Amino acid sequence: MSVVKRISNALAAVAVLPAVALGDNQVNMSPGVTSIGAEIYDLHMLIMIICVVIGIGVFGVMFYSIIYHRKSRGVVPSQFHESTKVEVAWTVVPFLILIGMAVPATSTLLEVYDNDDAELDILITGYQWKWKYEYLDENGENVSFFSNLATPQEEIYNTDQKGEHYLLEVDEPLVIPVNTKVRFLVTANDVIHSWWVPEIAVKRDAIPGFINETWTKVPEEGIYRGQCTELCGAYHGFMPVVVHAVSREEFDAWMGSKRADKAAQVAASAVDLSLDELMTRGESVYNSQCLACHGAQGEGGVGKAIAGSAIALGDVGAHLDVGIKGVAGTAMQAYGSQLSDVDMAAVITYQRNAFGNNTGDVIQPSDVVNHKQG
């Protein structure tokens, strides 16, 4: 074990002594599970130790001078000006300290920004308020999906007991293979977000119009959780990140199932569904995509009401336009690229027949395809 590691562990142990009874509290950053995370942690502890030593030295001299060289003891202060030795000392010593801090910091930063030789590239796009993951394939067979908050509304509104991973659950986690260098290309569709998973030492801002790069190499299988750390709107706190690190075999099987699902969705867009099938699927889509803004009963909130609205009761084409293209200048996003044709047909059908609207309209996936093409 390195000297820095021993000292850091001792400091951390001393720091938590007053809070032994509060076992869940943590007063220091965690090294996480990756090698780069351990390097960042060691750098953090080294700099902290240097700062502590400097602080003890400076305040020690200051308090010694105040106590033992005070006027009440009859001490006569020394008078000197323009001392070359003092000026050289207070220039050279800080310079050497900064060099001593800069060398390990530069080494770690070079490692943090070394995105070369990645074995897997994943494009991460932030939306209000969800994440889109797209696995970039050399053959153009990209797999993409959205990851939405999965914490039940009952827990959020305190009508049910909060679970262990309150506001840190998603319907579709990001899946990566262990012992594989994964490069993340991070951007945003609307406002600035920030993709952060502390245990795998990744935090990068997602900025519209820009692509930021970062990487990780996870050595252990497990589930790693994080959040958006950039204030991005009313539901910023409902934008978790969940990463599943799995074996290469499990990852390949998962990727195969995702590609099969993609092919099935294309085939499903040519099949007509019954009203009951569309309503069941539409309710599920509404609860995951629309409920936060439009309310559990379509009563509205951040967004306009669905119940009795002119859009839901009016022209079907206009309703599809809102769902597919969004509404410029409002929080209503364009869901044409976020939802499959089947899900879009289902949620529009649901909105037109739920919450007392009861129009009887049935929108098929083929209607969505035709509307997009028209």
C-alpha positions as CSV (number, residue, x, y, z in Angstrom):
1,M,0.0,0.0,0.0
2,S,1.4,3.4,-1.0
3,V,2.3,6.0,1.7
4,V,-0.4,8.4,0.2
5,K,-3.0,5.6,0.6
6,R,-2.0,4.9,4.3
7,I,-2.1,8.6,5.2
8,S,-5.4,9.1,3.3
9,N,-7.0,6.1,5.1
10,A,-5.8,7.5,8.5
11,L,-7.2,10.9,7.8
12,A,-10.5,9.5,6.6
13,A,-10.7,7.4,9.8
14,V,-10.0,10.4,12.1
15,A,-12.5,12.5,10.1
16,V,-15.4,10.1,10.7
17,L,-14.7,9.4,14.4
18,P,-17.3,12.0,15.6
19,A,-19.9,10.3,13.4
20,V,-19.4,6.6,14.1
21,A,-23.0,6.2,15.0
22,L,-24.0,7.6,11.6
23,G,-22.7,4.6,9.6
24,D,-24.3,5.7,6.3
25,N,-22.6,9.1,6.3
26,Q,-19.5,9.6,4.2
27,V,-17.3,12.7,4.5
28,N,-14.9,12.0,1.7
29,M,-15.1,11.1,-2.0
30,S,-15.0,7.5,-3.0
31,P,-12.3,5.9,-5.1
32,G,-15.0,3.9,-7.0
33,V,-14.2,0.6,-8.8
34,T,-12.0,1.7,-11.7
35,S,-8.3,2.3,-11.8
36,I,-8.7,5.9,-13.0
37,G,-11.1,6.5,-10.1
38,A,-8.4,5.3,-7.7
39,E,-5.9,7.6,-9.3
40,I,-8.3,10.6,-9.0
41,Y,-8.9,9.7,-5.3
42,D,-5.1,9.4,-4.6
43,L,-4.5,12.8,-6.3
44,H,-7.4,14.3,-4.2
45,M,-5.9,13.0,-1.0
46,L,-2.3,14.1,-1.9
47,I,-3.5,17.7,-2.6
48,M,-5.6,17.7,0.6
49,I,-2.6,16.5,2.6
50,I,-0.4,19.2,1.1
51,C,-3.0,21.9,1.9
52,V,-3.4,20.6,5.5
53,V,0.4,20.7,6.1
54,I,0.6,24.2,4.6
55,G,-2.4,25.3,6.8
56,I,-0.9,23.8,9.9
57,G,2.5,25.5,9.2
58,V,1.0,28.9,8.4
59,F,-1.5,29.0,11.3
60,G,1.1,27.5,13.6
61,V,3.6,30.3,12.9
62,M,0.8,32.9,13.1
63,F,-0.5,31.7,16.5
64,Y,3.0,31.3,17.9
65,S,3.8,34.9,16.9
66,I,0.5,36.2,18.4
67,I,1.1,34.3,21.7
68,Y,4.8,34.7,22.3
69,H,5.5,38.0,20.6
70,R,2.6,40.1,21.8
71,K,3.0,43.6,23.1
72,S,1.8,42.7,26.6
73,R,5.0,40.6,27.1
74,G,7.1,43.6,26.3
75,V,8.3,42.3,23.0
76,V,9.6,44.9,20.6
77,P,8.8,44.1,16.9
78,S,11.7,43.8,14.5
79,Q,11.9,46.5,11.8
80,F,13.1,45.4,8.4
81,H,12.2,46.3,4.8
82,E,13.0,44.9,1.4
83,S,14.6,41.7,2.7
84,T,16.0,39.9,-0.3
85,K,16.0,36.5,1.5
86,V,12.3,36.9,2.5
87,E,11.2,37.9,-1.0
88,V,13.1,35.0,-2.5
89,A,11.7,32.6,0.0
90,W,8.0,33.6,-0.5
91,T,8.5,33.3,-4.3
92,V,10.5,30.1,-4.5
93,V,8.7,28.1,-1.9
94,P,5.2,28.5,-3.3
95,F,6.6,27.9,-6.8
96,L,8.1,24.5,-5.7
97,I,4.8,23.6,-3.9
98,L,2.8,24.3,-7.1
99,I,5.2,22.3,-9.2
100,G,4.9,19.4,-6.7
101,M,1.1,19.6,-7.1
102,A,1.1,20.1,-10.8
103,V,3.2,17.0,-11.8
104,P,0.8,14.3,-10.3
105,A,-2.2,16.4,-11.4
106,T,-1.0,16.6,-15.0
107,S,-0.3,12.9,-15.1
108,T,-3.8,12.0,-13.8
109,L,-5.5,14.5,-16.2
110,L,-3.7,13.1,-19.2
111,E,-5.0,9.7,-18.2
112,V,-8.6,11.0,-17.7
113,Y,-8.6,12.5,-21.2
114,D,-7.0,9.6,-22.9
115,N,-10.0,8.4,-25.0
116,D,-7.9,6.5,-27.6
117,D,-8.1,2.7,-28.3
118,A,-11.7,2.4,-27.1
119,E,-13.4,-0.9,-27.8
120,L,-16.9,0.4,-27.7
121,D,-18.4,3.8,-28.5
122,I,-21.7,5.0,-27.0
123,L,-23.4,8.3,-27.8
124,I,-25.3,9.7,-24.8
125,T,-27.8,12.4,-25.4
126,G,-29.6,14.3,-22.6
127,Y,-33.3,15.2,-23.0
128,Q,-35.7,16.9,-20.5
129,W,-35.8,14.6,-18.6
130,K,-34.3,11.3,-19.8
131,W,-31.2,9.9,-21.4
132,K,-30.8,8.4,-24.9
133,Y,-28.1,5.8,-25.4
134,E,-26.9,4.8,-28.9
135,Y,-24.4,2.1,-29.4
136,L,-22.3,3.1,-32.5
137,D,-21.6,0.1,-34.8
138,E,-19.0,0.1,-37.6
139,N,-21.5,-1.7,-39.8
140,G,-24.2,0.9,-39.2
141,E,-26.3,-1.4,-37.1
142,N,-26.7,1.0,-34.3
143,V,-28.8,0.1,-31.3
144,S,-30.5,3.0,-29.4
145,F,-33.1,3.4,-26.7
146,F,-34.3,5.9,-24.1
147,S,-33.7,5.5,-20.3
148,N,-36.5,6.9,-18.2
149,L,-37.1,7.2,-14.5
150,A,-38.9,4.1,-13.2
151,T,-39.6,5.1,-9.6
152,P,-43.4,4.7,-9.1
153,Q,-45.5,7.9,-8.8
154,E,-46.8,6.6,-5.5
155,E,-43.4,6.9,-3.9
156,I,-42.8,10.4,-5.4
157,Y,-46.0,11.7,-4.0
158,N,-45.6,10.0,-0.7
159,T,-48.6,7.7,-0.9
160,D,-46.3,4.6,-0.7
161,Q,-43.1,3.9,1.1
162,K,-40.0,5.0,-0.7
163,G,-37.8,2.1,-2.1
164,E,-34.1,1.5,-1.6
165,H,-33.2,3.2,-4.8
166,Y,-35.7,6.1,-4.7
167,L,-35.3,8.3,-7.8
168,L,-32.4,6.1,-8.9
169,E,-34.3,3.5,-10.9
170,V,-34.8,3.4,-14.7
171,D,-36.7,1.3,-17.1
172,E,-33.8,0.8,-19.5
173,P,-30.3,0.8,-17.9
174,L,-27.1,1.4,-19.9
175,V,-25.3,-2.0,-20.4
176,I,-21.6,-2.3,-20.9
177,P,-19.1,-5.2,-20.8
178,V,-16.5,-5.4,-18.0
179,N,-12.8,-5.1,-18.7
180,T,-13.6,-3.2,-21.9
181,K,-12.6,0.4,-22.6
182,V,-15.8,2.2,-23.3
183,R,-15.8,5.7,-24.8
184,F,-18.8,8.0,-24.1
185,L,-19.7,10.8,-26.5
186,V,-21.9,13.1,-24.5
187,T,-24.2,15.8,-25.9
188,A,-27.8,17.2,-25.3
189,N,-30.9,17.8,-27.3
190,D,-32.3,20.8,-25.5
191,V,-30.6,22.3,-22.4
192,I,-27.3,21.6,-20.6
193,H,-27.3,18.3,-18.7
194,S,-24.4,16.4,-17.0
195,W,-23.9,12.7,-17.0
196,W,-22.4,11.5,-13.7
197,V,-21.7,8.0,-12.3
198,P,-19.2,8.4,-9.4
199,E,-18.3,4.7,-8.9
200,I,-17.0,4.4,-12.5
201,A,-15.3,7.9,-12.3
202,V,-17.3,9.5,-15.1
203,K,-18.8,13.0,-15.1
204,R,-19.2,15.0,-18.3
205,D,-21.4,17.9,-19.3
206,A,-24.0,17.4,-22.0
207,I,-24.2,20.6,-24.0
208,P,-26.4,21.1,-27.1
209,G,-24.3,21.4,-30.3
210,F,-21.2,20.0,-28.7
211,I,-19.8,16.5,-28.1
212,N,-17.7,15.9,-25.0
213,E,-15.7,12.7,-24.7
214,T,-15.0,10.6,-21.6
215,W,-14.3,6.9,-20.9
216,T,-14.4,4.1,-18.4
217,K,-13.1,0.6,-18.0
218,V,-15.1,-1.3,-15.3
219,P,-13.3,-4.3,-13.8
220,E,-16.2,-5.7,-11.8
221,E,-19.7,-6.8,-12.7
222,G,-22.4,-4.8,-10.9
223,I,-24.9,-2.0,-11.0
224,Y,-23.6,1.6,-10.8
225,R,-26.0,4.5,-10.2
226,G,-25.7,8.3,-10.9
227,Q,-27.7,11.3,-11.8
228,C,-27.8,14.4,-13.9
229,T,-25.8,17.0,-12.0
230,E,-26.6,20.1,-14.0
231,L,-29.8,22.0,-13.1
232,C,-31.8,21.3,-16.3
233,G,-35.4,22.2,-15.4
234,A,-38.4,21.4,-13.2
235,Y,-37.7,17.6,-13.2
236,H,-33.9,17.7,-13.0
237,G,-34.1,15.5,-9.9
238,F,-36.0,12.8,-11.9
239,M,-33.1,12.1,-14.4
240,P,-31.1,9.2,-12.9
241,V,-28.3,7.1,-14.6
242,V,-28.1,3.4,-14.1
243,V,-25.2,1.4,-15.6
244,H,-25.1,-2.4,-15.6
245,A,-21.6,-3.8,-16.1
246,V,-21.9,-7.4,-17.2
247,S,-19.7,-10.2,-18.7
248,R,-18.8,-10.0,-22.4
249,E,-21.0,-13.1,-23.0
250,E,-24.0,-11.5,-21.3
251,F,-23.4,-8.2,-23.1
252,D,-23.3,-10.0,-26.5
253,A,-26.6,-11.8,-25.7
254,W,-28.2,-8.5,-24.6
255,M,-27.0,-6.7,-27.8
256,G,-28.5,-9.6,-29.9
257,S,-31.8,-9.2,-28.2
258,K,-31.8,-5.5,-28.7
259,R,-31.2,-5.9,-32.4
260,A,-34.0,-8.4,-32.6
261,D,-36.3,-6.0,-30.8
262,K,-35.4,-3.3,-33.3
263,A,-36.3,-5.6,-36.2
264,A,-39.6,-6.5,-34.5
265,Q,-40.5,-2.9,-34.0
266,V,-40.1,-2.3,-37.8
267,A,-42.3,-5.3,-38.5
268,A,-44.9,-4.2,-35.9
269,S,-45.4,-0.8,-37.6
270,A,-47.2,-2.7,-40.5
271,V,-49.6,-4.5,-38.2
272,D,-53.0,-3.1,-37.1
273,L,-53.8,-3.3,-33.4
274,S,-57.1,-3.4,-31.6
275,L,-58.3,-0.5,-29.6
276,D,-57.8,-2.4,-26.3
277,E,-54.2,-3.3,-27.4
278,L,-53.5,0.4,-28.2
279,M,-55.0,1.6,-25.0
280,T,-53.0,-0.8,-22.8
281,R,-49.8,0.1,-24.6
282,G,-50.7,3.8,-24.7
283,E,-51.2,4.0,-21.0
284,S,-47.8,2.5,-20.4
285,V,-46.2,5.0,-22.8
286,Y,-48.2,7.9,-21.2
287,N,-47.1,7.0,-17.7
288,S,-43.4,6.9,-18.6
289,Q,-43.3,9.8,-21.1
290,C,-46.2,12.2,-20.6
291,L,-47.4,11.9,-17.0
292,A,-44.7,14.1,-15.4
293,C,-45.9,17.2,-17.4
294,H,-49.5,16.4,-18.2
295,G,-50.7,14.8,-14.9
296,A,-51.8,11.4,-13.9
297,Q,-55.4,12.2,-15.0
298,G,-54.5,14.4,-17.9
299,E,-55.2,17.5,-15.7
300,G,-52.0,19.3,-16.7
301,G,-49.2,20.8,-14.7
302,V,-45.9,21.7,-16.3
303,G,-47.7,21.0,-19.6
304,K,-51.2,21.7,-20.8
305,A,-54.1,19.5,-19.8
306,I,-55.0,16.5,-22.0
307,A,-58.5,16.0,-20.6
308,G,-61.0,17.9,-22.7
309,S,-58.2,19.7,-24.6
310,A,-58.8,21.1,-28.2
311,I,-55.8,19.0,-29.4
312,A,-57.1,15.7,-28.0
313,L,-60.6,16.3,-29.2
314,G,-59.8,18.0,-32.5
315,D,-58.1,17.0,-35.7
316,V,-56.1,13.8,-35.5
317,G,-53.4,15.1,-37.9
318,A,-52.9,18.2,-35.7
319,H,-52.6,15.9,-32.6
320,L,-50.0,13.8,-34.5
321,D,-48.0,16.9,-35.4
322,V,-47.8,17.9,-31.7
323,G,-46.6,14.4,-30.7
324,I,-44.1,13.9,-33.5
325,K,-42.8,17.5,-34.0
326,G,-43.4,19.0,-30.5
327,V,-44.2,22.7,-30.0
328,A,-41.4,25.2,-30.5
329,G,-40.7,27.5,-27.5
330,T,-42.4,25.2,-25.0
331,A,-41.4,22.2,-22.9
332,M,-43.3,19.9,-25.4
333,Q,-40.5,18.0,-27.1
334,A,-40.6,16.3,-30.5
335,Y,-41.2,12.6,-29.7
336,G,-41.0,11.5,-33.4
337,S,-37.5,10.2,-32.8
338,Q,-38.0,9.2,-29.2
339,L,-41.0,6.8,-29.6
340,S,-41.5,4.0,-32.1
341,D,-44.3,4.3,-34.6
342,V,-46.3,1.7,-32.5
343,D,-45.8,3.6,-29.3
344,M,-46.7,6.9,-30.9
345,A,-49.9,5.4,-32.3
346,A,-50.7,3.9,-28.9
347,V,-50.2,7.0,-26.9
348,I,-52.1,9.3,-29.3
349,T,-55.0,6.8,-29.3
350,Y,-54.8,6.6,-25.5
351,Q,-54.9,10.4,-25.1
352,R,-57.9,10.7,-27.4
353,N,-59.9,8.0,-25.5
354,A,-58.8,8.4,-21.9
355,F,-59.5,11.1,-19.2
356,G,-63.1,11.4,-20.4
357,N,-62.2,12.3,-24.0
358,N,-63.8,9.2,-25.5
359,T,-63.5,10.2,-29.1
360,G,-63.5,6.6,-30.4
361,D,-60.5,7.4,-32.7
362,V,-58.1,4.6,-33.4
363,I,-54.6,5.5,-34.7
364,Q,-52.6,2.7,-36.2
365,P,-48.8,2.5,-36.6
366,S,-49.3,2.8,-40.3
367,D,-51.1,6.1,-39.8
368,V,-48.0,7.4,-38.0
369,V,-45.7,6.2,-40.8
370,N,-47.9,7.9,-43.4
371,H,-48.1,11.1,-41.4
372,K,-44.3,11.3,-41.1
373,Q,-43.9,10.7,-44.8
374,G,-46.6,13.2,-45.8
